[in-house]
């Protein structure tokens, strides 16, 4: 860069800056700026023969005003004119103004591009660098289109100076990041890669940034860079601090280049060439050995440079995950940093060990530091370091140390920062399930989790414990006893009430023999929490009450009295009101056998991946679970849980099928049909989807190949011939849902469910005409020969008039006697 002579100083600019600094108020500053802007505007408009020095001075003033936060709406053309100057200082100010103030969509871009082309072709290295810097700073797509093919040629040209090559490499990197589709290396690929062998370290440092970015997008095209990177890294690592004096930083040779080389190698798998791989392993061992050497300087810059290279080398070792010796050595080196006085080093060590813990070669080595990590979790003052310690405990956990780690994490939860409690809860729940060998310990852990951090226990966590208890007969009694004891605490979290209501409603009979947990005691304990709970929890408790009537007939009168009170049957919340009314009616009119069948225990949940893992996977940041963790957990989780989610809210164990849509399920534990009285959304729709859970919403429907209603234009004659009607009926030999009958006037659909000797059928009547069916009635009969085998129980028949495009629902319960 040419030297700036003393005469190039701009006295007018210095005076203006001094005036601005001496302003006593904001108003005085604005007044002085407005005066200067008026003067500059008059100079640009009035005096057409301004020399380069004056233009440069006024453009500098405009740039300074802009940097103070004021808008500049003129002077751009004068800055563009400065680009044609042959003086470095004038051209520099012009490029600086354009880089800062010119928008990438400006109309002046074409003029700027022409000036840049002239400078790039001038072969003046100073002007070329200024032009390349401007391209990189603006980085517009139009500039990329104009120069994307020119810059690679400058980069690889043999006569290009080293300083220009550095600028060209970084400029090309900028264009590639903004417009990757326009930067096509093609024939330049191999020549760009060979810049790694350049004698000038600055060129290599700039080129490796470009090659790393290109390799991440097109690894196959740049795979030849691996051997060159290893060769260059080897020369740097094996060199003494005096060999690279210009690039030695506090006795560490070329630390930035070393880090970039190690990062580039992480874009590729281990080298296939044995000689290259051996040389790379030797480099990594040398880096680990140097980390053990006494420091050559007490300056913090020396230790920072050494540690930067060390951590990049460890990241590469973890990435390869193929050298057991290196992995163990890396783990031991990181273990030394866990007690370092520098907080940043402790943080980085914990973060790197989290990744090492996932390797089969180094997992046992990581576990040896468990006490140090637990101590960090308890004593660290920095919350980010404590979070990394918790992440490492989660990563190093296995069956041998699960109880210790879970206990420590539960202990820490009581004082943990609020920002990480939810993630901690998820991790404790996952570890307790994944590594439990004793189901009673798992239940105790989750209940403690709810007690300690109930506000941060998501639905997925308490759903999961319900699913596992239902799927495991050997833990049901213990779970009922434990949750009963937990509910006796004066302050009880609502999530505990949910778990207690569900488990006691299902398995309260297993502890009812103890006078201290008699049926009435259980009911009174649950009902004492009723008024403190939210509406969804109250709905769950009402379902538990109706279960109690089935389990403990002696509580029927007490529970009916609760259901009959005005606060229930006249509740302002429609869900609670409907549950209370239906449960009261069901307990009054249903026989003992019907009640026992309808309110039987929930069946085991089907196998499915735990939703807690899915929730943790969505958590952002280094603490989030990896895909590998999810797959491992899915494989190992089957050893414990015996099943997973059911696809619905477990709190809905006994909600009526006629209820409005809610998180609850039906009495049989399976989804019912659409809500009663659901109005169609389109009056012009002739056929409605009677099997949609959200009610009839489709504008039209027809019968598909499976016998269901699907959206389709109505046919000219929707009435099927008799043979087709027989086919519809025959489908129900192997299907439970579909269209039973259809003609121009009426559509009849059926939805049925069967379990053991119980069947339930829904008949749906759709009026396809534009007039109302008056006095519409339905009759349910049973053929004489089947009367001794089938008991019909009609729950409800809705409506006597069937409006146009309306839907009526007819629910039937069938009790089949054993033949």
Secondary structure as UniProt FT lines:
FT   HELIX           6..8
FT   HELIX           11..21
FT   HELIX           26..46
FT   TURN            48..49
FT   HELIX           52..67
FT   TURN            68..69
FT   HELIX           76..82
FT   TURN            83..84
FT   HELIX           88..101
FT   TURN            104..105
FT   TURN            107..108
FT   HELIX           109..120
FT   HELIX           125..138
FT   HELIX           141..156
FT   TURN            158..159
FT   HELIX           162..178
FT   TURN            180..182
FT   HELIX           186..188
FT   HELIX           189..193
FT   HELIX           194..197
FT   HELIX           201..217
FT   TURN            219..224
FT   HELIX           225..237
FT   TURN            241..244
FT   HELIX           245..247
FT   STRAND          248..249
FT   TURN            250..251
FT   STRAND          252..253
FT   HELIX           255..265
FT   TURN            266..267
FT   HELIX           274..292
FT   HELIX           300..320
FT   HELIX           324..337
FT   TURN            338..339
FT   HELIX           343..356
FT   TURN            357..358
FT   TURN            360..362
FT   HELIX           363..367
FT   TURN            368..369
FT   HELIX           370..379
FT   HELIX           383..396
FT   TURN            399..401
FT   HELIX           402..413
FT   TURN            414..415
FT   HELIX           418..434
FT   HELIX           439..453
FT   HELIX           454..456
FT   HELIX           459..471
FT   HELIX           473..487
FT   HELIX           494..507
FT   HELIX           508..510
FT   TURN            512..513
FT   HELIX           515..517
FT   HELIX           519..527
FT   TURN            528..529
FT   HELIX           530..532
FT   HELIX           535..551
FT   HELIX           553..555
FT   HELIX           556..564
FT   HELIX           566..569
FT   HELIX           574..589
FT   HELIX           592..598
FT   HELIX           611..618
FT   TURN            622..623
FT   HELIX           627..641
FT   TURN            650..651
FT   TURN            657..658
FT   TURN            667..668
FT   TURN            676..677
FT   TURN            683..684
FT   TURN            690..691
FT   TURN            693..694
FT   STRAND          702..703
FT   TURN            705..706
FT   STRAND          709..710
FT   HELIX           722..730
FT   HELIX           731..733
FT   STRAND          737..742
FT   STRAND          746..755
FT   TURN            756..757
FT   STRAND          758..767
FT   TURN            774..775
FT   HELIX           784..786
FT   TURN            787..789
FT   STRAND          790..797
FT   TURN            804..805
FT   STRAND          807..816
//
